[in-house]
Amino acid sequence: MARTHGSKAETTRPLIREAARSLFARYGYAAVSMRQIAAEVGVRVGTIYGYTDDKQALLADLLRTHMEELLADWQDAPALPALQRLERFVRFHIDCSLDRTESVFLAYMELRNLTPENRREIATLRRQYEDALEAILKDGVAQGVMQMADTRLATMALIAMLTGVTNWYRPGGRLDRDHVTRIYWDLARGAVGA
């Protein structure tokens, strides 16, 4: 399909990224071609290469942007008690996960399709996010309000549990988002021995 006359980079680039995110999430990175992305946007396949080097660069950019936005949006409050900080993290993570389900899916399921260099970059960003939660858990142990044998393992378990909400939650289902978040907060408290 030919590029729409008068289309501009500021509108085409986001359309390409959104189409790629949606198609990768729906069909998997390996099953999606640049031709499919172009068709979804309504441009010629060659046009896409004016915005990205290749499909790998596009995937890495989507994952990088997701992690950078997550890190920028999370604001810890170290002056608060550790349990309040943990509750804020639980609420933040669930809200972000449910607001960005496709990005979350890609960040966890398509990491395997990155080149080693891209995987290292995204893993470094993920580690920063994980470290933010682990800092809360370590403070909770130091304050005597949490008990766990291994804060790193607890960090990974909590993130997996919280992210898992994207697998089953549906708006309009039996539980609304606030109710789900309250239940997950109870589960998180129990998981850290609070």
Secondary structure, 3 states (H helix, E strand, C coil): CCCCCCCCHHHHHHHHHHHHHHHHHHHCHHHCCHHHHHHHHCCCHHHHCCCCCCHHHHHHHHHHHHHHHHHHHCCCCCCCCHHHHHHHHHHHHHHHHHHCHHHHHHHHHCHHHCCHHHHHHHHHHHHHHHHHHHHHHHHHHHCCCCCCCCHHHHHHHHHHHHHCHHHHCCCCCCCCHHHHHHHHHHHHHHHCCC
